[in-house]
Amino acid sequence: MDVTGKEMVINRKEMALKKVEKIKAGYTAFAETKEVAEFIRKQLAKEGINVHEDVTDLGSWFIVKD
C-alpha cells in the first residue's frame, strides 16, 4: 500500500503502450523488466516500427533509428 492506504496496481501492458507512444514521438524508451520489453517488441513489430534495442543487465533501451 502507498501512503494513501490504497494498493498500487501497475498494468505492464499499459506501461509498454505508453513507452511505444514515446518511441513513435521520436524519444528513447527504457523497459525495466523483460515482460515490458516483450510487450514493446511485439507492439513495435505489429506497427512496423524499426528501432535499435540495447539490452543491459538493468533493462532494455529502445532507441529510434533515423
Secondary structure, DSSP 8 states (H G I E B T S, - for coil): --TTS------HHHHHHHHHHHHHTT--EEESSHHHHHHHHHHHHHHT--EEEEE-SS-EEEEE--
